[in-house]
Amino acid sequence: MNPRLTVTYGLRWDLDFAPSSKSGPSIPAVTGYNLSNLSSLALAPAGTSPFATRFATWLLRLGIAYQLSQSQDWGRVVRGGFGVFYDLATSEVGNTLGTSYPFWREQTSF
């Protein structure tokens, strides 16, 4: 198409294990989760996994880069990409750790 255009593609395999604890309290799970009707939401029996680990999560990736300028002094590139990924628990743990003490602190002085 154009020597300044680069298109990359590929597959990503996501694997997200359900969190568990060898010692200490287990992570609570819920049953009856339905966004349109939360009245059936209830705690699951102790020991129930919060979600099932899925092993067949292959997802497509696409990346595009276009070189706007071929100048040796100042190169400009526009890049974009698209992809889907599954991350049920790990991102929530990261969000919690990243926004709670001692990792995050806010102080207001008047």
WODAFEN-V12487 format. One line per field, one symbol per residue. ss: DSSP state (A for helix, B for strand, O for the rest). phi: phi as a letter, one per 30 degrees, with the letter a starting at -180 (. if undefined). psi: psi as a letter, one per 30 degrees, with the letter a starting at -180 (. if undefined). A space follows every 10 residues. Layout:
ss: ???
phi: ???
psi: ???
//
This chain:
ss: OOOOBBBBBB BBBOOOOOOO OOOOOOOOOB BOOOOOOAAA OBBOOOOOOO OOOOOOOBBB BBBBBBBOOO OOOOOOBBBB BBBOOOOOOA AAAAAAAAOO OOOOOOOOOO
phi: .adccbbbbl bbccbbddda bdbjddddcb bidbddbddc daddeejddd addcccccbd bbbbbbddbc dddbcbbcba abacbcadcd ddddddddbb dcdbbbbccc
psi: ekfgkkklla kkjkjjkkkl kekaklkkll lgjjffjgfg klklkkfkke lkkkfhikkk kkkkkkjekg kfejkkkkll lklklkieee eeeeeeefgl kgfkkkkkk.
//
